[in-house]
Amino acid sequence: MIRALSQGGYAVDILFPAAFLDLFASNPHIEKAMPLDISWRSRVLRLAATLREGKYDLLLLPNASPWQVTLAGLLSGIPKRMAMWGGIWGRLAGYRCLRSGIESAPRPYAEILLDMARALDIPIGHAKPEIFSTHKRKSLGGSLRVGIHLGAGGSACNLAPSAYAELASFILTETDWEIVLTGTKDEQRLLETWPHTLRSSIRVRNVMGGALEDLCREITSLDLLIISSTGPLHIAAALEVPTLSPFCSRPGLSPLVWGNQNENGSALVSPLDLCRCVGSGCYCDFSGKITPRDLFDHARSILG
């Protein structure tokens, strides 16, 4: 979407959580990248003042959440405001709210966001993800390197940590592959269910909790990343690293929306009836319909 806006003649400034600085700092389509302290989300007036100082003509909220951000946009005085998933708060705050159609007409998430550019009559090019990083995919030689990312971003379903432990056990006992564990610092807790023999293996390297730039470097060295729906999946897609992901077939949670859209992305999809909806969320752990053995066998078919 940023690329489309820039190529459509807009000067684009972007506010984002500071942890994502490495993703945006070198993007040539961005005029000003402004890391946002996440605590500002609860400081409506401070965020509104920051937006007001920019004297912007247009404010876009790709995901109008939490409601405090929507309110800050209203108080900023920016004349034109548009939001995806604006809901009741967006409409009350005077935003032009677009419908995603994520359940009724599922399509890649990037295409959903590009509707904001389409609403501005901007021509749309390709929707492939881009990442402007100095790191390029490379082979380190020796044994194949397989990444396992235990966590998920909450946009789709995921296997239990114990299932990933079983997958790692298959890799260590049936291949000579090396394992690289990726994830955030908070996701380290997901390893608590892993046997000590797995975590301490000389063929298992834990890089969880590193900086985003370090994660990009690690991903470029992988022959395959096994990962659910979460940000690093799309980083791997942009870096052209093969991925393998478990997914639910419920339309709004499917790989059509959240998966790696490049030709090097593979997905194992569970039956729809496994997914149960509670409140506004629909999630499942695949209830054994996607097993660690399934993932391992598919990984072995990818890597040969």
N, C-alpha and C positions, 0 to 999 in steps of 0.2 A: 504494500500500500504506500509506503514511504517513497519507493522508487517511482510509482505511478504518479504521485502528487508532484514530485520534483520534476519529472519529465513533462508533466502537464503545466508547468510554469509557476508552481508554488514554491516559495521559500519555506522550508520545513524545519521547525524547531521541535524537539521531542523531550518530554519529561518522562523519566523512568526510574525504577528502583536502582540505587547505586551499585548493587551487585551485578547489574547487566552492562556496566560501562564498557567492558571489552567488546561487547557485541556491537555497540553503536559508535564508539570513538572514531573509527576509521571509515565510517560509511560516507561515501562521497555525495549521497543524496540528502544529507542532513546539514543544515546551516549551523545549528547550535544544538549540541547534546548536553542536556542538563540533568545530571544525576539527582535523584529525589530521595531524600532521607525518608524511609518508609513510615516513620512516625508522623510525617507531615499529613498523612491521610486522615489523622484525627485533628489536624490543625487547619480547619477550613479557611479561616481568615488569612492565614499566612500563605496558603496555596493560592487563594483568590488574588492576593496582592502580587504574587509572583507572576500569575497569568496577566494581571492588569498592566504590569510594568512592560510586558512584551508588546502591548498595543496591537494585538493580533486581530485579523479580520475574520478568522475562522478557528473554531475549536472542534477537534474530533476526539471522541472517546471510543476507541475500538471495543472496549468492554466497560460499560458504565457501572463499575463496582469498585469500592463500596459507594454507598449513596453520598458520603461526604465529598467525594471527588466531583460528583454531579452537581452538588450544591455549590462547591467552590467555583465551578464553571459559570453557574448562574450569577454569582456575586462578582465575577471578574469583569463584567461589562462587555465581554466579547459579543459582537452583534449576531453572528451566525454560529450556531452550535448544532452538532450532529452526534448521535450516539448509536452504537449497536448494543443490543440487550439493555436498552434504557429503562424499560419497565415503567411502572407508575411514577417513580421519582423523575425519570427523564422527561416524561410528558408534563408533569406538574411544573418542572423547571424550564419548560419552553424549548426543549431540544427537538430537533427533527429525529425521530426514533425509527430506525430501520429494523425490519424483521429478518432474522437469520434463515428461517426455514430449515433449521438444522435437523428436525425430525421429519417434516413433511417432504422435503426435497433436499436430502443430504448431499453435500459436495465438499471439496477440500476447504479447510478453515481459511486458507489464504484467499480463496475465491469469495468466501463470505465477507471478509474484511474489504476486499476490492469493491464491494457494492458501495462503499462510502465514496470511492473515487468515481464510480459510475454515476452516482447521484449528483456529482459535480460536473458531469459530462466530460470526464477525462478519458481519453483512449486508453485501453488496457493492453499491455503486452503480455509476457509470460507470467505465470504465477509461481515459478520455482523459487524456493528460498535461496537467499544469498547471505554469505557471511564474509566480511572483509577482514580477513585474518592473514597474518604472515605465515601461518602454518598450512602446509599442503600435505595431502595424503602421501605417505612414504612407507616403504617396506624396510624393516630392520633386519630381515634375514633370519635364519634359524627357525625355531618352532613357530607355528601359527599363534597369533595373539588374539584372544577372544575377550571382549569386554562384557561384563554383566552389570547392568544398572538395576538395582533392586527397587528403587523408589518410583513413584508416579506423580504426575502433576495434578491428579484429581479430575481430569477431563474424560477419563475412560477407566476400564477395569484393569486389574492387575493380579498376578499370582501372589501367593503368600511367600514371605521370606524363606520359609522352610522348603518350598518348591524350588527356589533358586539354589538353595544349598544342595538339594538332590541333583540338580542339573550340574553344579560344580563338581560333585562327586563322580558323575558319569564322565565328565571331561578328564578328570585327574586319573581315573582308573582305566579308561578305554582309549585315551589318546595321549600324545605328548604335547598338547597345546598348553600355552601359558594363559592364565586368567588375570584380567585387570578389572578390579572392582571400582566402579565409578558411582558418584552420588554426592550429595551435600553433607555438611557436617552433621546436621540433624538426622540424616538418614543412616548414620553410623549405627544407630540403635537397632536397625533391622538385622544387623549381623549377630545380635545377641542369641538368636536361636541356632546359629551355625555351630557345628561341632568344632572344638579347638583344633582338631587335626586338619580340618579344611582351612581355617583362618591362618594357621601357622605354616602351611605348606610353602616350600620355596618356589613353587610354581604359581602361587597366588600373590598378587601385588595389590595392596589397598591404597588407592589414591583419592578416596572419598574426602571431601572437605577442602579440596584445593581451590585456588582462584579459577575463575572462568577461563582465563587465557591458558592456564595449565591444563584444564579439562580439554580444551580444543587441541592442544598439543598431544595429549594422550590419545584422543579419539583418532587423530590422523595416523597413529602408529598401529591401529587395530586392523585385523583382517575381517572382523565381524563384531558388531555390537548387538547384544541381545538386550532388548529394552522395551518397556511398555510406552504408553503415551505420556511423554513429558518433554520438556524443552531440549535436552541433549539429543533426543531422537531427531529433531529437526536440524540441530547443529551437525549431526552426522550426515544427514541428507545433503545439507549444503556443502559439506566437505567431501561428498561422494564416497563415503565409507558405507559398505553394505550393512544392513540392519535386519534383524529378525524380531518380530514383536507379536505378543499374544493380544488378541482383540476380541471384544464382544461384537456380535452382529446386529445389535440394536442400532437402528439407523443413525441416531445422534451420537453414538459411541463407537462407530465402526471405523475401520482403517480408511474408508473413503473420505472421512472427515479429518481424522487425527493422525493417519498413518504417513509414512515416508512415501511421497508421491513420485520419487525418482524410480528409474528402472532397477536400481539396486536395493530396493526395499521389499522385504518379504513379510507376510503376516500369516499367523495361524488364527483362525476365527472359530469361536465357540458357537453352539446353537443359541438362538435368540431367547429361548424360554428359560435360560439360566439366570438372566438378569432380572433383578427385582428392584422396583422403584419405591423409595421412601422419601416423602416430602418432595423436594425439587431435584433430588439426586437419584440416579440409577446406577448400581454397581454390582459386581459379582467377582468371585475369585475363580470362576470357571468350573468349580465343583468337580474337578477331576476330568473334565472333558478336553482340556488342554493340559497335558501332563509334562513333567520334566523330561520324560523319555521322548515325547513328541518333539519338544524343542531341540533336544540333543540330536535326534535323528535328522531333523530338518537342517540344523546347523551343519551336520556332517555332509548332507547332500549339497549344501551351498559351497562348502570349503573343499569338497572332493576328497 
